[in-house]
Amino acid sequence: MPDLLTDSESGDVLLSARGISKSFPGVRALDNVQITVRRGRLNAVLGENGAGKSTLMNILAGVFPPDAGEILMKGRRQTFKRPHEAQQAGIAIIHQELNLLRELSVAENIFLGREPRTRLGLVNYSGMHRDAAALLAPLDLSVDPGTQVRKLRLGAQQVVEIAKALSLDARVLIMDEPTSALSDHEVEAIFRLIRQLKARGVGIIYITHKLDELPHIADDVTVLRDGKCVAAEPYGKRPHDELIRLMVGRELAELFPKSVAAIGEEVLRVANLSLRRSEHSADYTVCPTSLRVRQGEIVGLFGLMGAGRTELLQCIFGLHPRRSSGEIWIEGKRRSIRSPRQAIAAGLALAPEDRKVDGLVLAMSVAENIGLAAGATARGIGLADPRREGALARRYMNQLGIKTPTVAQPVRYLSGGNQQKVVLSKWLTIKPKVLLLDEPTRGIDVNAKREIYSLINELARGGLGVLMASSELPEILAIADRIVVLSEGRVAGEFSRDEASEEILLKAALPSGRPPARQAG
């Protein structure tokens, strides 16, 4: 067990957790884990998905109790039975998976249960909107506090979640993958805010898989592996390669494996596909866009936040029929795709950006989720067939290496990387011709990323066409055969694997400063 400072050794310790253990059915999530948070310092918590990071954070935040161990705030032992008690003690958490009510406004979400009141006891909406705007300003989110959260993109919703935690004025702030859905500009705003918070004496626990963030913000580092603490020390004592080795328990010779696949005939062609911002709007989120994907080819779709990557994939998959126009050709045949059902019938599959909201049914089992797209393959006529479903799930569980005690396990209990494999398994059951991937490695650890990359390569070698949207330059450069860059809803460039570099792609992706996109006529 790594040595950690105790309260008696350092008067600046805000929080210390000792000997924390927690088990779930079939899983030992934490085993005698320790962590220390000091005033004005950021402790970066690293580890693979399933290492126990989120379990530890949920215990510190009062979501559920530990089986063993103790939590101390300024030397006083604390017992949290619910999140509200942790908040009262000065602990706030920003969850990786958003915890917002989509039908409520931005301001209502930030102050939910703590709404300011007028003298008559009514909600003071003007004051609440003013306070919400003040919290959002340092985060560089320009949005009306009265806007419903469901109308915001995922990155903007993440910023609202951060503002909600900041409104609690916590002494210890837990940030679980806070930048996973943010643009570079938004990330820099978060880093500025972190520096301000540290200057005010706030202690921060920061979970991330992005090791390149650490030099900008980290003071200490804690590494978890298989539910145990394998390192706890000031940041900078080890190079990143050694931190990765500690996280996965072995050397990673190559983070981004790329294998050569035979490129075949054109399998997908998109011609002048566009998307209006609203049904009656002349403004366009995606301007007329054309691209093609061939059998065995991985085409990368790169762009900054708001460039239109997600919207383009959604249009191809038939999600916005009333606002989109253009032509889609599958294996040389023009297809009318006005719904996901038609897209699936044409041979398309979409793994969405937010797998927990749009890609999975969290309350259902692994087997049930894998069988969702297969329909009659996994089910009898009108009724679920557990035997067929289970057999199908076990086949893909073995093929993709899904780590789960049983196919009956609810998918919500799987790590992020294994959940993503379930999403891919669901679509592979229908044997698609083209796989559309939207940020396929968002929020998963370095080793799980490697497994996903290997799987994508394997699918391409099998003749599948892949169109993959990603905001991570190293990822897109390493895995794509060809890269299409979007900027402000337009194709800003197309580059072969040999032509592309980080500098070239980023230069093409940067906004030009031109007015919002409009379609003539």
Phi, psi and omega in degrees: 000128180297149177284134177236148176295141174258170181300325181289337181273340183211122181282355182264010180285120176272317184220139170220136177241133186229136174060033184285125176229147180204133177236146171239167181307115177081001185222130171264095188286319180225140182224097175058050184270145177231150175206146179232137178238127184248156180302128175070019180230151179251123177258110180276123180258120185243156177159158177294162170300134184092358180285342179113006184299305183293326177299315179298316181296320179295327176292315179297328183270003176081013180291319171209157186277157173283157173284330179206159178107178182218153177241131179237135173246116183052040176086353181260130181292137182238145173233113182256122177261344179205160182303326181300323180292323176295321178297318178297329179281351177106019180248128175235148182231139172252105184286147175296314177273121191301142183240050184251153174266111192295331183275347178271163181284171176302310182296318180297323177292319183296320185249025182303123181082354180227033185296134175294146185241153173276177179299335180272000179088005179274159179294128179273085186295320181296317178294321180295318178294322179294316180293322178296318179298323179294325178287326183281333185304311180294343181269001178059038175252109180268095180211144176294124180301343178274358181290136176295138182300326182297341180273356182265148172293164185302318180298318179293323177297324178297320179295321177297319178299320179294316179299323179299315179293321180295331181294343181280350179054051186283154172274331175236122182245123178259124181241110183261102181050054186290341184254009188296335182241019186255154174284168179301321180296317180291325178297317179297324176296321177296318180297320177299318180296319178300317179297322178294317180296318179296322178296333178274000177093007179286136173267138187234133167256128189230109177270130178206154169255357184264093184294337179289349176282334191299318181300337183276336191224338192278141171248322179230164179219137175235127182247126176252143173214125179053040176080006180240154176272117184252351175199142175207108190197168173298143180291142178107350180288335182233149172289162183299324179301322180287324175298317178298318179299320177296322182293319187255349177081010178199170179284143172250096185295327182214115182287323184245087179288139177224125177245155183273131177241149177287124180275125184253212182286162178297130181248334178221132172226129177248127183235117175054039178282129182220162181220121175281151181295327175214169187300328183246018183268151173264355178273145186241128172284320174236116177282166182312117187234136177233138175200169179217155177226135179254164178302135178076005184255138173254111179259121178273140178242105185248148176178161178281173178304131180087005182285341179107012182299305182299316182298322179296314178298321179296321178297315179301325182274004174081024184276344182230061188296328183280341183249357184247158176210164181128184184239144177231128181241131177243119181050043175083000180247130178289132181237140173270111182241100182244009178198158175301326179300317178292325179296316180296317179297330180279350178105019179257148175221141182234118170266108192283167181298315182258091187295327185286332180268314189252346186252341185224159167252101193298329182283345181272164183283169175302314181298316181295320179294317180296327182277356186301314185280337186287337178060243185296338179298324183255352186231158171278189182287103175079350182234149176293140177243092185303326182292313178296318180299314181294319179296318179297316181295319181295325178299313182282332176298319178287319184293320184260356179069042179286124182268108178206142180302326183200155178290349177275355181295131174302136188293340180297337184271358179277155175292166182301317180296320179288326174298319179295325176294326176295318177301313180295320179300318180305317183280328180293337179297336181265002179052065183288162175269328181226133178250120177263122183241124179248108182048062188293344180245018179298127174073021176238158190280174188297321181287321176295324175301313180303318180294319179295317178299316179299320179295317179298316177301317181296319179296321178295319178299333178279002175101001180285140171272136184234128172243111190240120176269134178208145176260002181262112183301312180302323180294310185293324180291326186280325191256339187275144172276330180211148186232127173255127182255129176254143174215123180053041176082002181243154170286117183258354179170157176222131189223141173285168179301321182287330182281331192283146171212165180301317182296316182295314182293317181293321178299318179292328185279338184296136179301147183270349183085005179285164181293165180308146184296135175227151178258125181296149175079000000 
